[in-house]
Amino acid sequence: MKLNLYEDKNTSDEHVDVYYTNMRPVIRQIIDTVNSERPSLQGRPADEDMDDGEEILLDPREIYYLDHIDRKLFAYTKNGVFRLMNTLAACEEMLWNYGFVRVSKSNLINIYKIKQLKPDLNMKVYASFDNGERICINRSYKKSFNEYLQRMRRMS
């Protein structure tokens, strides 16, 4: 990818032109950044009551994975666990271009935070993160997970 920057002190209209052959996640991220539409998730520390306390904006790049437990959604980051008010399906749609893929009925993982993929007996695969956590990639999601990885590799 080539980047050209031009400074023109006489222009009153700043603009960005993006030329691409196909819409890849990195192109989508550039567009979202220019439009200031990079998604952020609002959450609160998991140990606090949702009725009081401040909401924190979470950067998706800092999230290892999302876990849906007992009709509640949690985001796991280096700085702790946060409860989100979004649905897992809404997060999946919002974060698809940012490296998040569904690996089970209740989990989305950030492929950019995976340290190791380790196959296990009975055709399961475990994703290990650099924070020590492990998430099982369910057999029924394994094919779509591998396709997503291949697609993201081609697009990067």
N, C-alpha and C positions, 0 to 999 in steps of 0.2 A: 504494500500500500504506500502510495506516495502522498506527501503532505506539502503543500505550497502555502506560504504565508506572505501576505503583501500588506505593507503599511502605507496608507494613503491619508495624509493629514488633511487633504482637501475634500474628502468625502463626508457626507453627513449621514449616509445610509450604510451601516455595517451589515454585511451579509456573508453567508457561508454557502458555497456551492459544493454539493457532494455528487460525484460521478461514481456509479457502481454498476457491475454487471448483473448481480443478483443481490437481493436483500439478505444480508447475513446478520447474525447477532451483533457483531462488532459495529456494523453500519447502523443498526437500530439503536445501539447505545450512544453512538455519536449524535444521531438525530435527537434522541431523548435528552442528551446533555445540552445541546444547543437550545432546544425548546424548554429546558429546565424541567423535564418530565421524568427524570430518573426516579423510579419508584422508591418510596420509603415506606416502611411499615411502622405503625404506631403500636407501642406496647408498654407494658408496665412490668416491673420485676414480679416474677411468679409468686413470691411470698407475700405480696401486698394485696389488699382488697381492691377490687376493680372500681369501687365507688369513691375511693379517695386516693390521693396521691397524684403525682404528675405523670403524664404520658411522655415516653421517650421515643424519638424517631430513630429507627434502626436502619442502618445502611445494609442492603441485601448482601453486599460483598463481605460483611462481617459475620453473616449467619452461616453456621455449619449445616444445620438441618431444621426442618419444621416437623413437629410431632403433634398429632391430634389424639388427645386422651380424654375420655369422659366428656365429650362434646365441648372441649376446650382446646385451643390451639396454642402451642408453645414454640418459641424460637430459641434455639440454643446457640449462644455466641461465646467468644473467648471471655467476655465480661460477665457471663451469667445466663440465666434462663429468664425469658420474658414472655408474658402472656399477651397474645394478640386477639383483637376483636374480629379479624377477618375470618373467612372460611378457608379451608384448605384448597378448595376448588378455585376460589378467587385468587389466592396466592399463586397457585399453579399457573393460571392464565397470565397474571401480572408479571411473574418472574421467569417465564419460559425462556426469554431471550438473554437472561442473566445467569444461566448455568444451573437452574433448578429443574429437577426431574423427579417424577413420582416413582418410588421404588416399592411401595406397598399401599394398602388402603389408607394408612394413616401417616405416611411419611413422604416428605419432599426433601431431597438432599441437594446441596450445592456441590456440583462436580469439581469446582475449583478449590474446594477445601479438602478433597479426598487425598489422603496420604498413601493408601494402599487398598487394592482390591484383592481379596483372598477367597478363593473357592473353598467350599466346605463339602462334606458328604451330603448326600441327598440333593445334589444340584443347586444348593443355595450358594450365594456369594455374599460376603460381608465387606462393607466399605468401612475402612478405618480412617479416622480424622486425626490431625495432629494434636487435638486436645485429649486424645485417649479414648474417645467414644467410638462405638461400633454400631452400625445399622445393617440389618439384614436386607438384602435386595431379594424380594419375594420372587419365586420362580415364575409366577404369572406376569411379572413386570420386567423380567430379565431381558427379554427380546427388545422391548421398547427402550429400556435403559441403554442397551448396547447400540441400538440405532441412533439414539440421542447422542451418545458419546462420539460415534462416527461422524454424525452431522456436525457437531460442534468442532471436531478436529478439522474437518474440511473447511469450515467457515472461519476459523481463527487465522 
